[in-house]
Amino acid sequence: MMDDFTEKKPFWDWRRDGVSKITIKDSILRLCMGPTEALYYSNAEISDGGFTDLKWSSGKLAVKARLTGEGFPHYGSAGFGFWNYSMRIDLSFPIWYIYLRSVRGNYPLQGFFIQVGNKFLPVKLTRPVGMYKVLLDLFSFVAPIKILSSKPAMQELELDKWHTYSIDWRNGKAVFTIDDHRIAEIPVDYTGKARIDAWIDNAVFQPQRGDPAYVFRHITHENRREACLEIDWVRME
């Protein structure tokens, strides 16, 4: 599968929530959200499967992308990769690149990460590494996550420049590559199916103690300007 976004294709589910838009111009897909109010969720997203028709159990996904807009870097999240489309803490299993940023500094996952299930590897951090490690030690008591390193793998990465990101998921592992630089190889303890997903929104995610639904909740943020995830092409092998 290859899509260079010359037009909107029915292959994708095109989703918009709140203040958001999805456009294609000059073979560039633009997923944009904002300006956003703090109490309401805004999201622009494409995906290729739902609860009953997840397509992929392995494969190599490559995406040429960048984060842009007057509001970049925005408060919320953005990313792309594989996901099994569940927000339940015990079921959710992403294999993707994810950007996270929050207003309050005590939310520790601030930067650009590789995520496999509940494992996070920082690629680029937006807070001092020492403080990051202290907050992660505290956060581990309230969130079921594992941090694989306190050292970012590619701190010099400029997220607002075009880069080619790939995820090679097969044989019980995922290999992550950025611009032909091998960043990580992480075991994948998941044998189900997933969809391809790319999004930008105004939320970070956090479990709440005693939540009867046992899910990651949207913690929504105010953004005074529009921010976008631009994608030049997506290729799946």
Summary of the structure (lengths in Angstrom):
residues: 237
radius of gyration: 16.6
end to end distance: 6.7
largest distance: 48.0
contacts: 762
relative contact order: 0.30
helix: 5%
strand: 50%
